[in-house]
Amino acid sequence: MTLLYWLLSSALLYLLGTSLILARNRYELTSLPKKSESGSHKISVCIPARNEEKNIGQLLDAVCTQSYNHFDVHVLDDQSTDSTPSILNEYSQKFPGLLNVYKGKDKPDDWVGKPWACSQLAEKSDGDILLFLDADTIPEPGFLSRTEQAFSEYQLDMLTVWPRQIMKSFWEQAVLPIVYYSFLTILPTIYVYRKPRWMPASLYRRMASVFAAACGQCIAFTRTAYQCIGGHQSVKSKVLEDVEIARQARRKGLHLRMFEGVDSISCRMYRSESEIFEGLRKNLLAGFNHSIPRLSAGLLFHLIVFVLPFFTLITSLLLPDAFLFFLSVGIVSIILLQRLIISTWFRWNPAYAFSHPIGILWFERLGAVKISDHLTGRKTRWKDREV
């Protein structure tokens, strides 16, 4: 029992620390600034699209009707095998002169699909600001004006927005919020923008990329900054190209900032459990720097912190064990409170906060499969393309 008490006490201390980070992020992770008038910088909206027949029309309706006075839209049909090309043809006739559609070239063997598509789009566009949107995002009216205002107000070279995720099925609501939970309770997001005041400048120069993060669903650069980091070519072989390109920007000393998109942009990433599994399967190991020991340690850590306390809570009632009970109650209460704060913030169903251990166990299964993939050499496929 001594080991169990020690594990739970450590988990409690960890969660108290992450609660402070979450509280800080709730205050410092702001939405895009609001602006009623249009800016002077041309924005080129770049959209890679591969087999996006369910999403692309809704996005183009939202983007092409923005009130910003100086923008164009570029879509790359990345060799889709569904009806995406015909939908794009219809919209190019609906928005002539504004919407530009291109057929993607064959992907070189040393490129990952999304960076390759984004690189082609960058070459085709001529905006002062390059805004890359995933095809499953939906920007709200005024989004382009607010994006341009953010660059001007904060003197940015790059920005990224975390959309409000639209989730309808059980597994979407049980699994996807954990992605947001992870970064909101671990990373003080303001450090993406500025140096921690407690850190010496000499140390920060060496560690700046540690604080870099981005959401590839919505990411934007000034053209000068994009060229400075070598564009998507600099991350051509990276599955998590968004995080890596943010690191490249920090290494170059560029200014970037992260925003939440609750009132400015939304996204529905996946529509079924199988889509979620395959979508996250392709990049889970990359999140642990392609290290099986790191992934294994992470899986064990999450079992101890986020699953074990729910079992010990039940066990403490059967024994009974008052200390174990109150320790378990404290941990479970903090987890649920953190999830409720995030659910309220991003306008999600708060009832799914109670599914947290189920979502963690789902990720444990995903991690086990990913370790098996690595050991057996089995490749992951996404949208009919090997990753």
ABEGO torsion letter per residue (X at the ends): XAAAAAAAAAAAAAAAAAAAAAAAAAAABBBBBBBABBBABBBBBBBBBBGAAAAAAAAAAAAAABABABBBBBBBBBGBABAAAAAAAAAAAABBGABBBBBBBBBBAABBAAAAAAAAAAAABABABBBBBBAABBBBBGAAAAAAAAAAAAGBABBBBBBBBBBABAAAAAAAAAAAAAAAAABBAAAAABBBAABBAAAAAAAAAAABBBBAABBBBBAAAAAAAGEAAAAAABABAAAAAAAAAAAAGBBBBBBBAAAABBBBABABAAAAAAAAAAAAAAAAGGBAAAAAAAAAAAAAAAAAAAAAAAAAAAOBBAAAAAAAAAAAAAAAAAAAAAAAAAGBBAAAAAAAAAAAAAAAAAAAAAAAAAAAGBBBBBGGBBX
